Every structure is written in C-alpha cells, then in structure tokens.
Amino acid sequence: MSEPTQITELFTTLAKVLLRCWIFGFLLLLLWFGMFMLAREQVYAMQGAMFELSRHELDVIFYCGMGLIKLAVLLFFLFPWLAIRLVLSRRAN
C-alpha cells in the first residue's frame, strides 16, 4: 500500500470515529435534556436538598452544563469531522 492511500484510510477512519462521537454526544445531551424536563421535580428534590440549591440556581447550572456540552461536542467532534471530510473530498478530485 502506498503512503497516500494509508493516509486517506486513516482520515476516513478518523472521520467515522468523530461522527460517532458527535452522535453519541448529542444523544447524551438529548437524554440529559429529556430527563431534566420530564423529571424536573425529582431532580430538584434530590439535588436541591443535597446542595441547598434553589430551583433557579439548579436550572442555571443545568442549562449552562448543557450549553457547555453542546459547545464541546461541536468544537471537538463536528468541526474536525467537517474539516476531514473537506480534505478527503479535495483529495478525491
């Protein structure tokens, strides 16, 4: 196998891994959001009492956490995947 072929295969494999990580990251985010919206009272009863948080403070913590996860998933998985796909499409031409 020649070196350009190995590099292309490496980029292709890396792109597949990054895409799967992006999907799993957003599934985690959707699960977190769903649990927070469907079980808000239970979450507040458990976490609010444990850490003496108000409902507003708990909402802010969760929404900031979800925003941070979304930003991290986009920055570390989606954007590199897009860059690799662009490199691979230019190599094919």
PDB file of N, CA, C and O in Angstrom:
ATOM      1  N   MET A   1       0.826  -1.175   0.000  1.00  0.00           N
ATOM      2  CA  MET A   1       0.000   0.000   0.000  1.00  0.00           C
ATOM      3  C   MET A   1       0.875   1.244   0.000  1.00  0.00           C
ATOM      4  O   MET A   1       1.894   1.301   0.688  1.00  0.00           O
ATOM      5  N   SER A   2       0.476   2.218  -0.763  1.00  0.00           N
ATOM      6  CA  SER A   2       1.261   3.446  -0.818  1.00  0.00           C
ATOM      7  C   SER A   2       0.885   4.370   0.347  1.00  0.00           C
ATOM      8  O   SER A   2      -0.160   4.221   0.978  1.00  0.00           O
ATOM      9  N   GLU A   3       1.759   5.303   0.596  1.00  0.00           N
ATOM     10  CA  GLU A   3       1.556   6.209   1.734  1.00  0.00           C
ATOM     11  C   GLU A   3       0.307   7.079   1.591  1.00  0.00           C
ATOM     12  O   GLU A   3      -0.418   7.227   2.575  1.00  0.00           O
ATOM     13  N   PRO A   4       0.010   7.664   0.426  1.00  0.00           N
ATOM     14  CA  PRO A   4      -1.225   8.458   0.312  1.00  0.00           C
ATOM     15  C   PRO A   4      -2.485   7.632   0.580  1.00  0.00           C
ATOM     16  O   PRO A   4      -3.450   8.143   1.149  1.00  0.00           O
ATOM     17  N   THR A   5      -2.483   6.371   0.178  1.00  0.00           N
ATOM     18  CA  THR A   5      -3.628   5.505   0.443  1.00  0.00           C
ATOM     19  C   THR A   5      -3.787   5.254   1.925  1.00  0.00           C
ATOM     20  O   THR A   5      -4.909   5.245   2.431  1.00  0.00           O
ATOM     21  N   GLN A   6      -2.694   5.050   2.629  1.00  0.00           N
ATOM     22  CA  GLN A   6      -2.755   4.835   4.079  1.00  0.00           C
ATOM     23  C   GLN A   6      -3.249   6.088   4.797  1.00  0.00           C
ATOM     24  O   GLN A   6      -4.025   5.992   5.747  1.00  0.00           O
ATOM     25  N   ILE A   7      -2.812   7.246   4.356  1.00  0.00           N
ATOM     26  CA  ILE A   7      -3.258   8.495   4.963  1.00  0.00           C
ATOM     27  C   ILE A   7      -4.747   8.696   4.716  1.00  0.00           C
ATOM     28  O   ILE A   7      -5.471   9.126   5.615  1.00  0.00           O
ATOM     29  N   THR A   8      -5.213   8.390   3.508  1.00  0.00           N
ATOM     30  CA  THR A   8      -6.634   8.506   3.193  1.00  0.00           C
ATOM     31  C   THR A   8      -7.454   7.560   4.061  1.00  0.00           C
ATOM     32  O   THR A   8      -8.507   7.940   4.574  1.00  0.00           O
ATOM     33  N   GLU A   9      -6.976   6.331   4.227  1.00  0.00           N
ATOM     34  CA  GLU A   9      -7.688   5.384   5.088  1.00  0.00           C
ATOM     35  C   GLU A   9      -7.693   5.846   6.541  1.00  0.00           C
ATOM     36  O   GLU A   9      -8.693   5.680   7.240  1.00  0.00           O
ATOM     37  N   LEU A  10      -6.590   6.420   6.996  1.00  0.00           N
ATOM     38  CA  LEU A  10      -6.523   6.947   8.359  1.00  0.00           C
ATOM     39  C   LEU A  10      -7.528   8.082   8.545  1.00  0.00           C
ATOM     40  O   LEU A  10      -8.251   8.112   9.541  1.00  0.00           O
ATOM     41  N   PHE A  11      -7.576   9.020   7.588  1.00  0.00           N
ATOM     42  CA  PHE A  11      -8.531  10.122   7.666  1.00  0.00           C
ATOM     43  C   PHE A  11      -9.973   9.617   7.602  1.00  0.00           C
ATOM     44  O   PHE A  11     -10.841  10.140   8.301  1.00  0.00           O
ATOM     45  N   THR A  12     -10.231   8.630   6.790  1.00  0.00           N
ATOM     46  CA  THR A  12     -11.575   8.068   6.683  1.00  0.00           C
ATOM     47  C   THR A  12     -11.994   7.428   7.999  1.00  0.00           C
ATOM     48  O   THR A  12     -13.116   7.630   8.462  1.00  0.00           O
ATOM     49  N   THR A  13     -11.103   6.663   8.594  1.00  0.00           N
ATOM     50  CA  THR A  13     -11.400   6.033   9.888  1.00  0.00           C
ATOM     51  C   THR A  13     -11.598   7.090  10.971  1.00  0.00           C
ATOM     52  O   THR A  13     -12.518   6.983  11.781  1.00  0.00           O
ATOM     53  N   LEU A  14     -10.752   8.094  10.990  1.00  0.00           N
ATOM     54  CA  LEU A  14     -10.876   9.167  11.966  1.00  0.00           C
ATOM     55  C   LEU A  14     -12.193   9.915  11.793  1.00  0.00           C
ATOM     56  O   LEU A  14     -12.834  10.280  12.778  1.00  0.00           O
ATOM     57  N   ALA A  15     -12.598  10.143  10.552  1.00  0.00           N
ATOM     58  CA  ALA A  15     -13.870  10.810  10.286  1.00  0.00           C
ATOM     59  C   ALA A  15     -15.042   9.983  10.807  1.00  0.00           C
ATOM     60  O   ALA A  15     -15.994  10.539  11.355  1.00  0.00           O
ATOM     61  N   LYS A  16     -14.983   8.672  10.642  1.00  0.00           N
ATOM     62  CA  LYS A  16     -16.046   7.797  11.154  1.00  0.00           C
ATOM     63  C   LYS A  16     -16.122   7.844  12.673  1.00  0.00           C
ATOM     64  O   LYS A  16     -17.212   7.886  13.244  1.00  0.00           O
ATOM     65  N   VAL A  17     -14.968   7.836  13.323  1.00  0.00           N
ATOM     66  CA  VAL A  17     -14.931   7.892  14.789  1.00  0.00           C
ATOM     67  C   VAL A  17     -15.481   9.229  15.285  1.00  0.00           C
ATOM     68  O   VAL A  17     -16.275   9.261  16.226  1.00  0.00           O
ATOM     69  N   LEU A  18     -15.070  10.323  14.666  1.00  0.00           N
ATOM     70  CA  LEU A  18     -15.546  11.642  15.074  1.00  0.00           C
ATOM     71  C   LEU A  18     -17.051  11.787  14.869  1.00  0.00           C
ATOM     72  O   LEU A  18     -17.732  12.389  15.699  1.00  0.00           O
ATOM     73  N   LEU A  19     -17.569  11.247  13.783  1.00  0.00           N
ATOM     74  CA  LEU A  19     -19.010  11.309  13.536  1.00  0.00           C
ATOM     75  C   LEU A  19     -19.770  10.535  14.608  1.00  0.00           C
ATOM     76  O   LEU A  19     -20.792  11.006  15.106  1.00  0.00           O
ATOM     77  N   ARG A  20     -19.284   9.368  14.959  1.00  0.00           N
ATOM     78  CA  ARG A  20     -19.944   8.579  16.011  1.00  0.00           C
ATOM     79  C   ARG A  20     -19.871   9.283  17.362  1.00  0.00           C
ATOM     80  O   ARG A  20     -20.837   9.265  18.125  1.00  0.00           O
ATOM     81  N   CYS A  21     -18.745   9.896  17.656  1.00  0.00           N
ATOM     82  CA  CYS A  21     -18.622  10.657  18.909  1.00  0.00           C
ATOM     83  C   CYS A  21     -19.589  11.830  18.929  1.00  0.00           C
ATOM     84  O   CYS A  21     -20.176  12.130  19.968  1.00  0.00           O
ATOM     85  N   TRP A  22     -19.759  12.491  17.798  1.00  0.00           N
ATOM     86  CA  TRP A  22     -20.703  13.597  17.705  1.00  0.00           C
ATOM     87  C   TRP A  22     -22.132  13.109  17.948  1.00  0.00           C
ATOM     88  O   TRP A  22     -22.897  13.746  18.673  1.00  0.00           O
ATOM     89  N   ILE A  23     -22.483  11.985  17.343  1.00  0.00           N
ATOM     90  CA  ILE A  23     -23.821  11.426  17.533  1.00  0.00           C
ATOM     91  C   ILE A  23     -24.037  11.034  18.995  1.00  0.00           C
ATOM     92  O   ILE A  23     -25.074  11.357  19.574  1.00  0.00           O
ATOM     93  N   PHE A  24     -23.076  10.347  19.591  1.00  0.00           N
ATOM     94  CA  PHE A  24     -23.210   9.947  20.997  1.00  0.00           C
ATOM     95  C   PHE A  24     -23.270  11.165  21.922  1.00  0.00           C
ATOM     96  O   PHE A  24     -24.005  11.157  22.909  1.00  0.00           O
ATOM     97  N   GLY A  25     -22.512  12.194  21.613  1.00  0.00           N
ATOM     98  CA  GLY A  25     -22.542  13.416  22.421  1.00  0.00           C
ATOM     99  C   GLY A  25     -23.909  14.069  22.391  1.00  0.00           C
ATOM    100  O   GLY A  25     -24.412  14.507  23.426  1.00  0.00           O
ATOM    101  N   PHE A  26     -24.515  14.140  21.215  1.00  0.00           N
ATOM    102  CA  PHE A  26     -25.833  14.746  21.142  1.00  0.00           C
ATOM    103  C   PHE A  26     -26.914  13.833  21.712  1.00  0.00           C
ATOM    104  O   PHE A  26     -27.921  14.324  22.223  1.00  0.00           O
ATOM    105  N   LEU A  27     -26.730  12.525  21.635  1.00  0.00           N
ATOM    106  CA  LEU A  27     -27.674  11.635  22.312  1.00  0.00           C
ATOM    107  C   LEU A  27     -27.605  11.816  23.823  1.00  0.00           C
ATOM    108  O   LEU A  27     -28.633  11.814  24.499  1.00  0.00           O
ATOM    109  N   LEU A  28     -26.402  11.972  24.350  1.00  0.00           N
ATOM    110  CA  LEU A  28     -26.246  12.257  25.774  1.00  0.00           C
ATOM    111  C   LEU A  28     -26.914  13.564  26.142  1.00  0.00           C
ATOM    112  O   LEU A  28     -27.586  13.658  27.169  1.00  0.00           O
ATOM    113  N   LEU A  29     -26.734  14.568  25.310  1.00  0.00           N
ATOM    114  CA  LEU A  29     -27.355  15.862  25.545  1.00  0.00           C
ATOM    115  C   LEU A  29     -28.883  15.767  25.508  1.00  0.00           C
ATOM    116  O   LEU A  29     -29.560  16.360  26.348  1.00  0.00           O
ATOM    117  N   LEU A  30     -29.420  15.035  24.552  1.00  0.00           N
ATOM    118  CA  LEU A  30     -30.866  14.850  24.467  1.00  0.00           C
ATOM    119  C   LEU A  30     -31.404  14.073  25.662  1.00  0.00           C
ATOM    120  O   LEU A  30     -32.480  14.385  26.172  1.00  0.00           O
ATOM    121  N   LEU A  31     -30.666  13.066  26.107  1.00  0.00           N
ATOM    122  CA  LEU A  31     -31.079  12.304  27.279  1.00  0.00           C
ATOM    123  C   LEU A  31     -31.088  13.201  28.514  1.00  0.00           C
ATOM    124  O   LEU A  31     -32.039  13.171  29.295  1.00  0.00           O
ATOM    125  N   TRP A  32     -30.041  13.995  28.693  1.00  0.00           N
ATOM    126  CA  TRP A  32     -29.958  14.916  29.820  1.00  0.00           C
ATOM    127  C   TRP A  32     -31.123  15.904  29.795  1.00  0.00           C
ATOM    128  O   TRP A  32     -31.766  16.135  30.819  1.00  0.00           O
ATOM    129  N   PHE A  33     -31.395  16.490  28.619  1.00  0.00           N
ATOM    130  CA  PHE A  33     -32.487  17.444  28.486  1.00  0.00           C
ATOM    131  C   PHE A  33     -33.834  16.771  28.761  1.00  0.00           C
ATOM    132  O   PHE A  33     -34.684  17.331  29.453  1.00  0.00           O
ATOM    133  N   GLY A  34     -34.020  15.580  28.220  1.00  0.00           N
ATOM    134  CA  GLY A  34     -35.275  14.861  28.438  1.00  0.00           C
ATOM    135  C   GLY A  34     -35.502  14.513  29.891  1.00  0.00           C
ATOM    136  O   GLY A  34     -36.606  14.680  30.408  1.00  0.00           O
ATOM    137  N   MET A  35     -34.465  14.031  30.553  1.00  0.00           N
ATOM    138  CA  MET A  35     -34.607  13.694  31.970  1.00  0.00           C
ATOM    139  C   MET A  35     -34.874  14.950  32.796  1.00  0.00           C
ATOM    140  O   MET A  35     -35.656  14.921  33.746  1.00  0.00           O
ATOM    141  N   PHE A  36     -34.228  16.038  32.433  1.00  0.00           N
ATOM    142  CA  PHE A  36     -34.428  17.280  33.176  1.00  0.00           C
ATOM    143  C   PHE A  36     -35.848  17.808  32.975  1.00  0.00           C
ATOM    144  O   PHE A  36     -36.465  18.296  33.922  1.00  0.00           O
ATOM    145  N   MET A  37     -36.368  17.716  31.755  1.00  0.00           N
ATOM    146  CA  MET A  37     -37.713  18.232  31.504  1.00  0.00           C
ATOM    147  C   MET A  37     -38.797  17.308  32.062  1.00  0.00           C
ATOM    148  O   MET A  37     -39.817  17.787  32.556  1.00  0.00           O
ATOM    149  N   LEU A  38     -38.590  16.001  31.989  1.00  0.00           N
ATOM    150  CA  LEU A  38     -39.624  15.060  32.436  1.00  0.00           C
ATOM    151  C   LEU A  38     -39.584  14.803  33.934  1.00  0.00           C
ATOM    152  O   LEU A  38     -40.615  14.516  34.542  1.00  0.00           O
ATOM    153  N   ALA A  39     -38.416  14.903  34.527  1.00  0.00           N
ATOM    154  CA  ALA A  39     -38.276  14.576  35.947  1.00  0.00           C
ATOM    155  C   ALA A  39     -37.712  15.760  36.723  1.00  0.00           C
ATOM    156  O   ALA A  39     -36.890  15.586  37.623  1.00  0.00           O
ATOM    157  N   ARG A  40     -38.152  16.955  36.374  1.00  0.00           N
ATOM    158  CA  ARG A  40     -37.617  18.163  36.997  1.00  0.00           C
ATOM    159  C   ARG A  40     -37.834  18.188  38.505  1.00  0.00           C
ATOM    160  O   ARG A  40     -36.934  18.565  39.255  1.00  0.00           O
ATOM    161  N   GLU A  41     -39.012  17.792  38.948  1.00  0.00           N
ATOM    162  CA  GLU A  41     -39.312  17.817  40.387  1.00  0.00           C
ATOM    163  C   GLU A  41     -38.454  16.814  41.162  1.00  0.00           C
ATOM    164  O   GLU A  41     -37.975  17.115  42.256  1.00  0.00           O
ATOM    165  N   GLN A  42     -38.264  15.629  40.594  1.00  0.00           N
ATOM    166  CA  GLN A  42     -37.436  14.630  41.265  1.00  0.00           C
ATOM    167  C   GLN A  42     -35.979  15.076  41.328  1.00  0.00           C
ATOM    168  O   GLN A  42     -35.302  14.878  42.337  1.00  0.00           O
ATOM    169  N   VAL A  43     -35.507  15.677  40.245  1.00  0.00           N
ATOM    170  CA  VAL A  43     -34.129  16.168  40.220  1.00  0.00           C
ATOM    171  C   VAL A  43     -33.962  17.272  41.255  1.00  0.00           C
ATOM    172  O   VAL A  43     -32.975  17.308  41.989  1.00  0.00           O
ATOM    173  N   TYR A  44     -34.940  18.172  41.302  1.00  0.00           N
ATOM    174  CA  TYR A  44     -34.835  19.254  42.271  1.00  0.00           C
ATOM    175  C   TYR A  44     -34.904  18.724  43.702  1.00  0.00           C
ATOM    176  O   TYR A  44     -34.153  19.173  44.567  1.00  0.00           O
ATOM    177  N   ALA A  45     -35.797  17.774  43.952  1.00  0.00           N
ATOM    178  CA  ALA A  45     -35.923  17.222  45.302  1.00  0.00           C
ATOM    179  C   ALA A  45     -34.613  16.578  45.747  1.00  0.00           C
ATOM    180  O   ALA A  45     -34.205  16.726  46.899  1.00  0.00           O
ATOM    181  N   MET A  46     -33.962  15.871  44.843  1.00  0.00           N
ATOM    182  CA  MET A  46     -32.727  15.190  45.206  1.00  0.00           C
ATOM    183  C   MET A  46     -31.543  16.165  45.273  1.00  0.00           C
ATOM    184  O   MET A  46     -30.857  16.243  46.292  1.00  0.00           O
ATOM    185  N   GLN A  47     -31.310  16.902  44.189  1.00  0.00           N
ATOM    186  CA  GLN A  47     -30.133  17.768  44.112  1.00  0.00           C
ATOM    187  C   GLN A  47     -30.298  19.041  44.938  1.00  0.00           C
ATOM    188  O   GLN A  47     -29.346  19.497  45.571  1.00  0.00           O
ATOM    189  N   GLY A  48     -31.490  19.610  44.935  1.00  0.00           N
ATOM    190  CA  GLY A  48     -31.716  20.843  45.677  1.00  0.00           C
ATOM    191  C   GLY A  48     -31.532  20.651  47.167  1.00  0.00           C
ATOM    192  O   GLY A  48     -30.934  21.491  47.840  1.00  0.00           O
ATOM    193  N   ALA A  49     -32.044  19.549  47.683  1.00  0.00           N
ATOM    194  CA  ALA A  49     -31.896  19.285  49.110  1.00  0.00           C
ATOM    195  C   ALA A  49     -30.447  18.944  49.459  1.00  0.00           C
ATOM    196  O   ALA A  49     -29.948  19.336  50.514  1.00  0.00           O
ATOM    197  N   MET A  50     -29.789  18.226  48.583  1.00  0.00           N
ATOM    198  CA  MET A  50     -28.422  17.798  48.854  1.00  0.00           C
ATOM    199  C   MET A  50     -27.458  18.977  48.889  1.00  0.00           C
ATOM    200  O   MET A  50     -26.570  19.034  49.740  1.00  0.00           O
ATOM    201  N   PHE A  51     -27.630  19.910  47.972  1.00  0.00           N
ATOM    202  CA  PHE A  51     -26.696  21.028  47.854  1.00  0.00           C
ATOM    203  C   PHE A  51     -27.311  22.365  48.247  1.00  0.00           C
ATOM    204  O   PHE A  51     -26.677  23.408  48.087  1.00  0.00           O
ATOM    205  N   GLU A  52     -28.526  22.346  48.755  1.00  0.00           N
ATOM    206  CA  GLU A  52     -29.243  23.553  49.172  1.00  0.00           C
ATOM    207  C   GLU A  52     -29.315  24.579  48.046  1.00  0.00           C
ATOM    208  O   GLU A  52     -28.933  25.737  48.218  1.00  0.00           O
ATOM    209  N   LEU A  53     -29.809  24.139  46.897  1.00  0.00           N
ATOM    210  CA  LEU A  53     -29.939  24.994  45.729  1.00  0.00           C
ATOM    211  C   LEU A  53     -31.398  25.379  45.527  1.00  0.00           C
ATOM    212  O   LEU A  53     -32.301  24.591  45.809  1.00  0.00           O
ATOM    213  N   SER A  54     -31.621  26.585  45.040  1.00  0.00           N
ATOM    214  CA  SER A  54     -32.979  26.976  44.663  1.00  0.00           C
ATOM    215  C   SER A  54     -33.282  26.395  43.281  1.00  0.00           C
ATOM    216  O   SER A  54     -32.387  25.917  42.584  1.00  0.00           O
ATOM    217  N   ARG A  55     -34.542  26.447  42.907  1.00  0.00           N
ATOM    218  CA  ARG A  55     -34.914  25.943  41.570  1.00  0.00           C
ATOM    219  C   ARG A  55     -34.195  26.739  40.479  1.00  0.00           C
ATOM    220  O   ARG A  55     -33.712  26.171  39.499  1.00  0.00           O
ATOM    221  N   HIS A  56     -34.131  28.034  40.657  1.00  0.00           N
ATOM    222  CA  HIS A  56     -33.473  28.876  39.664  1.00  0.00           C
ATOM    223  C   HIS A  56     -31.981  28.524  39.536  1.00  0.00           C
ATOM    224  O   HIS A  56     -31.460  28.419  38.426  1.00  0.00           O
ATOM    225  N   GLU A  57     -31.314  28.346  40.651  1.00  0.00           N
ATOM    226  CA  GLU A  57     -29.886  28.003  40.617  1.00  0.00           C
ATOM    227  C   GLU A  57     -29.663  26.655  39.932  1.00  0.00           C
ATOM    228  O   GLU A  57     -28.721  26.492  39.156  1.00  0.00           O
ATOM    229  N   LEU A  58     -30.529  25.702  40.225  1.00  0.00           N
ATOM    230  CA  LEU A  58     -30.400  24.387  39.594  1.00  0.00           C
ATOM    231  C   LEU A  58     -30.652  24.471  38.091  1.00  0.00           C
ATOM    232  O   LEU A  58     -29.950  23.836  37.305  1.00  0.00           O
ATOM    233  N   ASP A  59     -31.662  25.262  37.691  1.00  0.00           N
ATOM    234  CA  ASP A  59     -31.927  25.453  36.263  1.00  0.00           C
ATOM    235  C   ASP A  59     -30.727  26.078  35.557  1.00  0.00           C
ATOM    236  O   ASP A  59     -30.347  25.645  34.469  1.00  0.00           O
ATOM    237  N   VAL A  60     -30.134  27.094  36.175  1.00  0.00           N
ATOM    238  CA  VAL A  60     -28.979  27.766  35.575  1.00  0.00           C
ATOM    239  C   VAL A  60     -27.808  26.797  35.442  1.00  0.00           C
ATOM    240  O   VAL A  60     -27.135  26.769  34.411  1.00  0.00           O
ATOM    241  N   ILE A  61     -27.568  26.010  36.475  1.00  0.00           N
ATOM    242  CA  ILE A  61     -26.465  25.037  36.422  1.00  0.00           C
ATOM    243  C   ILE A  61     -26.689  24.030  35.302  1.00  0.00           C
ATOM    244  O   ILE A  61     -25.768  23.730  34.542  1.00  0.00           O
ATOM    245  N   PHE A  62     -27.914  23.502  35.195  1.00  0.00           N
ATOM    246  CA  PHE A  62     -28.189  22.506  34.164  1.00  0.00           C
ATOM    247  C   PHE A  62     -28.135  23.097  32.765  1.00  0.00           C
ATOM    248  O   PHE A  62     -27.570  22.480  31.862  1.00  0.00           O
ATOM    249  N   TYR A  63     -28.704  24.268  32.563  1.00  0.00           N
ATOM    250  CA  TYR A  63     -28.676  24.868  31.229  1.00  0.00           C
ATOM    251  C   TYR A  63     -27.258  25.269  30.820  1.00  0.00           C
ATOM    252  O   TYR A  63     -26.886  25.116  29.657  1.00  0.00           O
ATOM    253  N   CYS A  64     -26.477  25.772  31.749  1.00  0.00           N
ATOM    254  CA  CYS A  64     -25.069  26.075  31.438  1.00  0.00           C
ATOM    255  C   CYS A  64     -24.288  24.796  31.133  1.00  0.00           C
ATOM    256  O   CYS A  64     -23.451  24.777  30.230  1.00  0.00           O
ATOM    257  N   GLY A  65     -24.558  23.742  31.877  1.00  0.00           N
ATOM    258  CA  GLY A  65     -23.909  22.456  31.615  1.00  0.00           C
ATOM    259  C   GLY A  65     -24.263  21.912  30.252  1.00  0.00           C
ATOM    260  O   GLY A  65     -23.399  21.422  29.525  1.00  0.00           O
ATOM    261  N   MET A  66     -25.557  22.001  29.899  1.00  0.00           N
ATOM    262  CA  MET A  66     -25.979  21.532  28.579  1.00  0.00           C
ATOM    263  C   MET A  66     -25.346  22.377  27.474  1.00  0.00           C
ATOM    264  O   MET A  66     -24.951  21.851  26.434  1.00  0.00           O
ATOM    265  N   GLY A  67     -25.254  23.678  27.700  1.00  0.00           N
ATOM    266  CA  GLY A  67     -24.606  24.545  26.710  1.00  0.00           C
ATOM    267  C   GLY A  67     -23.131  24.223  26.554  1.00  0.00           C
ATOM    268  O   GLY A  67     -22.607  24.221  25.441  1.00  0.00           O
ATOM    269  N   LEU A  68     -22.461  23.952  27.664  1.00  0.00           N
ATOM    270  CA  LEU A  68     -21.043  23.598  27.614  1.00  0.00           C
ATOM    271  C   LEU A  68     -20.828  22.273  26.880  1.00  0.00           C
ATOM    272  O   LEU A  68     -19.900  22.148  26.081  1.00  0.00           O
ATOM    273  N   ILE A  69     -21.677  21.295  27.148  1.00  0.00           N
ATOM    274  CA  ILE A  69     -21.572  20.003  26.452  1.00  0.00           C
ATOM    275  C   ILE A  69     -21.822  20.186  24.956  1.00  0.00           C
ATOM    276  O   ILE A  69     -21.110  19.616  24.129  1.00  0.00           O
ATOM    277  N   LYS A  70     -22.829  20.979  24.613  1.00  0.00           N
ATOM    278  CA  LYS A  70     -23.126  21.213  23.200  1.00  0.00           C
ATOM    279  C   LYS A  70     -21.943  21.885  22.503  1.00  0.00           C
ATOM    280  O   LYS A  70     -21.559  21.490  21.402  1.00  0.00           O
ATOM    281  N   LEU A  71     -21.373  22.893  23.146  1.00  0.00           N
ATOM    282  CA  LEU A  71     -20.217  23.574  22.577  1.00  0.00           C
ATOM    283  C   LEU A  71     -19.028  22.636  22.421  1.00  0.00           C
ATOM    284  O   LEU A  71     -18.351  22.654  21.393  1.00  0.00           O
ATOM    285  N   ALA A  72     -18.774  21.819  23.431  1.00  0.00           N
ATOM    286  CA  ALA A  72     -17.650  20.883  23.374  1.00  0.00           C
ATOM    287  C   ALA A  72     -17.848  19.850  22.268  1.00  0.00           C
ATOM    288  O   ALA A  72     -16.907  19.526  21.545  1.00  0.00           O
ATOM    289  N   VAL A  73     -19.063  19.335  22.137  1.00  0.00           N
ATOM    290  CA  VAL A  73     -19.335  18.337  21.097  1.00  0.00           C
ATOM    291  C   VAL A  73     -19.157  18.946  19.717  1.00  0.00           C
ATOM    292  O   VAL A  73     -18.600  18.311  18.822  1.00  0.00           O
ATOM    293  N   LEU A  74     -19.625  20.168  19.541  1.00  0.00           N
ATOM    294  CA  LEU A  74     -19.445  20.822  18.240  1.00  0.00           C
ATOM    295  C   LEU A  74     -17.974  21.106  17.946  1.00  0.00           C
ATOM    296  O   LEU A  74     -17.487  20.837  16.848  1.00  0.00           O
ATOM    297  N   LEU A  75     -17.272  21.652  18.939  1.00  0.00           N
ATOM    298  CA  LEU A  75     -15.874  22.029  18.726  1.00  0.00           C
ATOM    299  C   LEU A  75     -14.948  20.834  18.534  1.00  0.00           C
ATOM    300  O   LEU A  75     -14.071  20.858  17.671  1.00  0.00           O
ATOM    301  N   PHE A  76     -15.140  19.799  19.326  1.00  0.00           N
ATOM    302  CA  PHE A  76     -14.186  18.691  19.322  1.00  0.00           C
ATOM    303  C   PHE A  76     -14.563  17.534  18.403  1.00  0.00           C
ATOM    304  O   PHE A  76     -13.716  16.693  18.103  1.00  0.00           O
ATOM    305  N   PHE A  77     -15.816  17.474  17.949  1.00  0.00           N
ATOM    306  CA  PHE A  77     -16.213  16.345  17.109  1.00  0.00           C
ATOM    307  C   PHE A  77     -16.773  16.768  15.751  1.00  0.00           C
ATOM    308  O   PHE A  77     -16.344  16.246  14.722  1.00  0.00           O
ATOM    309  N   LEU A  78     -17.733  17.713  15.730  1.00  0.00           N
ATOM    310  CA  LEU A  78     -18.356  18.063  14.455  1.00  0.00           C
ATOM    311  C   LEU A  78     -17.417  18.854  13.552  1.00  0.00           C
ATOM    312  O   LEU A  78     -17.256  18.503  12.383  1.00  0.00           O
ATOM    313  N   PHE A  79     -16.797  19.906  14.061  1.00  0.00           N
ATOM    314  CA  PHE A  79     -15.922  20.725  13.220  1.00  0.00           C
ATOM    315  C   PHE A  79     -14.712  19.951  12.693  1.00  0.00           C
ATOM    316  O   PHE A  79     -14.378  20.101  11.518  1.00  0.00           O
ATOM    317  N   PRO A  80     -14.038  19.125  13.512  1.00  0.00           N
ATOM    318  CA  PRO A  80     -12.952  18.314  12.943  1.00  0.00           C
ATOM    319  C   PRO A  80     -13.457  17.325  11.891  1.00  0.00           C
ATOM    320  O   PRO A  80     -12.776  17.074  10.896  1.00  0.00           O
ATOM    321  N   TRP A  81     -14.654  16.760  12.111  1.00  0.00           N
ATOM    322  CA  TRP A  81     -15.224  15.831  11.127  1.00  0.00           C
ATOM    323  C   TRP A  81     -15.452  16.555   9.807  1.00  0.00           C
ATOM    324  O   TRP A  81     -15.126  16.028   8.743  1.00  0.00           O
ATOM    325  N   LEU A  82     -16.015  17.769   9.874  1.00  0.00           N
ATOM    326  CA  LEU A  82     -16.239  18.540   8.653  1.00  0.00           C
ATOM    327  C   LEU A  82     -14.925  18.857   7.944  1.00  0.00           C
ATOM    328  O   LEU A  82     -14.842  18.761   6.720  1.00  0.00           O
ATOM    329  N   ALA A  83     -13.909  19.232   8.701  1.00  0.00           N
ATOM    330  CA  ALA A  83     -12.606  19.545   8.105  1.00  0.00           C
ATOM    331  C   ALA A  83     -12.010  18.315   7.417  1.00  0.00           C
ATOM    332  O   ALA A  83     -11.479  18.417   6.311  1.00  0.00           O
ATOM    333  N   ILE A  84     -12.098  17.170   8.063  1.00  0.00           N
ATOM    334  CA  ILE A  84     -11.561  15.940   7.464  1.00  0.00           C
ATOM    335  C   ILE A  84     -12.337  15.572   6.208  1.00  0.00           C
ATOM    336  O   ILE A  84     -11.748  15.154   5.210  1.00  0.00           O
ATOM    337  N   ARG A  85     -13.655  15.727   6.254  1.00  0.00           N
ATOM    338  CA  ARG A  85     -14.455  15.414   5.068  1.00  0.00           C
ATOM    339  C   ARG A  85     -14.079  16.342   3.905  1.00  0.00           C
ATOM    340  O   ARG A  85     -14.032  15.906   2.754  1.00  0.00           O
ATOM    341  N   LEU A  86     -13.817  17.604   4.201  1.00  0.00           N
ATOM    342  CA  LEU A  86     -13.388  18.539   3.144  1.00  0.00           C
ATOM    343  C   LEU A  86     -12.038  18.125   2.564  1.00  0.00           C
ATOM    344  O   LEU A  86     -11.844  18.167   1.349  1.00  0.00           O
ATOM    345  N   VAL A  87     -11.121  17.731   3.417  1.00  0.00           N
ATOM    346  CA  VAL A  87      -9.802  17.279   2.944  1.00  0.00           C
ATOM    347  C   VAL A  87      -9.966  16.038   2.080  1.00  0.00           C
ATOM    348  O   VAL A  87      -9.352  15.944   1.017  1.00  0.00           O
ATOM    349  N   LEU A  88     -10.776  15.092   2.512  1.00  0.00           N
ATOM    350  CA  LEU A  88     -10.973  13.865   1.742  1.00  0.00           C
ATOM    351  C   LEU A  88     -11.653  14.144   0.410  1.00  0.00           C
ATOM    352  O   LEU A  88     -11.313  13.521  -0.596  1.00  0.00           O
ATOM    353  N   SER A  89     -12.594  15.056   0.385  1.00  0.00           N
ATOM    354  CA  SER A  89     -13.287  15.350  -0.887  1.00  0.00           C
ATOM    355  C   SER A  89     -12.343  16.052  -1.852  1.00  0.00           C
ATOM    356  O   SER A  89     -12.431  15.832  -3.060  1.00  0.00           O
ATOM    357  N   ARG A  90     -11.446  16.884  -1.353  1.00  0.00           N
ATOM    358  CA  ARG A  90     -10.463  17.545  -2.237  1.00  0.00           C
ATOM    359  C   ARG A  90      -9.425  16.547  -2.736  1.00  0.00           C
ATOM    360  O   ARG A  90      -8.936  16.667  -3.859  1.00  0.00           O
ATOM    361  N   ARG A  91      -9.085  15.561  -1.902  1.00  0.00           N
ATOM    362  CA  ARG A  91      -8.115  14.539  -2.332  1.00  0.00           C
ATOM    363  C   ARG A  91      -8.693  13.661  -3.432  1.00  0.00           C
ATOM    364  O   ARG A  91      -7.967  13.197  -4.312  1.00  0.00           O
ATOM    365  N   ALA A  92     -10.012  13.432  -3.380  1.00  0.00           N
ATOM    366  CA  ALA A  92     -10.653  12.567  -4.381  1.00  0.00           C
ATOM    367  C   ALA A  92     -10.673  13.244  -5.750  1.00  0.00           C
ATOM    368  O   ALA A  92     -10.688  12.565  -6.777  1.00  0.00           O
ATOM    369  N   ASN A  93     -10.674  14.549  -5.770  1.00  0.00           N
ATOM    370  CA  ASN A  93     -10.719  15.283  -7.065  1.00  0.00           C
ATOM    371  C   ASN A  93      -9.382  15.393  -7.707  1.00  0.00           C
ATOM    372  O   ASN A  93      -9.261  15.975  -8.785  1.00  0.00           O
TER     373      ASN A  93
END
